[in-house]
Amino acid sequence: MKQSKTVLIYSGGIDSTVLLYDLLNSGHDVQALSVNYGQRHSKELDCAKSLCKQLNVEHHVADLTALNPLLSGSSLTSPHVQVPEGHYEDESMKATVVPNRNMILLSIATGWAMSTGASSVSYAAHSGDRAIYPDCREEFADAMNSVMEIAGWDKVSLNRPFSSLTKADIVKLGDELGVPFEQTWSCYKGGQVHCGVCGTCVERREAFQLAGVTDPTIYDNV
């Protein structure tokens, strides 16, 4: 029996893919939303599209590329800003912050949820995101949930089941759910294979090691 309908903010990376599988495994009716805001590459979006097709999940990509000039200053949106390398929690990783990204994504997802009768919006922010991204912190999520619940006639809530989990916990869960990790994308640089040295590649590699799960990712530098 289907559980409630939810709109998943879906990037095509590990966290949101594991959440997609978890929601489907729980019997939820899932609509997946990806957003093109003019990020450095489209690798994640391609992965999201492919996986949703395989799983027969409704998937839409919102084209917000016109907003790119308004979200400058991040290495993910400005080609002149170098992608930082090293550990994910280093101060240099703040260069990957896209201004107010999650509020923008949640607003669009909430609108879609309202228009299709979904009772929630799901996103995969986890405990490791908080050191770098202000819009992944619990205070932000609590405030957004409050706003979302009063933004329409029918209440839409924010579902964030991974908020207390680590990246390694998510990898363990994904392994249990049979997630095809090799079909997900994390690397900020968007080459033919994962670079292995940017912040999110380092975090990806560490998560598999800590989880004790074989990492199927091909890295350029190991």
C-alpha positions, 0 to 999 in steps of 0.5 A: 500500500502506498504511503504519502506522496512526497517531492524529493529534491534529487541531485543524483548524488549519493545522499539523495539517491539513497533517500530515493531508494529508502522512500520507495522501499517504504512505499512512498509515492515519489516525485523527483525534482532536480534543478539546473541553476547553472552549476559547473557541470550536469553530471549529477543531473544526468545520473538523476535522470537515468536512475529515475527512468530505471525506477519509473519515478516521475522526474522533472528538471527545473531550468533556473539557469537564468539565476546563475549570475545572481548566485555568483561567488561559488566554485559551483556557479562561477567558472573563475572560482577554483574548486577547492581540494582536500577534506570536506570540513576545511575552511576552503570548502566554503567556496562551494556554498551556493547562496541560499540554494536550499531555500530556492530548491525547497520553495520550488519543490513546495510549489510542486507538492502543493499543485500535485497533492503531495504532503511533504518535501524530502531532502537528504541533508545530513549531519556532516553538511552542517559545518559548511552549509548554513542551509543544511542546519537544523535551525534552517530546516525547522524554520523552513518547515514552519513556513512550508506548513503555512504557505498553502491551504493544504499543509506541506511538511519538510521530511529530513530523515537523514539529519542525524546521520553521517555520510557513512551511515547513509552509505551503509543504508544504501548498501542495504537497499541495493543502491547502484552507487556507481551510477551516482555522481559527487565530483565537483569538477565534472570530468570523465571520472571522479577526480578523487581530490576535491572536497566531495570526492574526499568525503565520498571515499571516506564514507565508503571506508568508514562504512566498510562498503566496497567503493565502486567509484572510479577515481582519477587520483587515488 
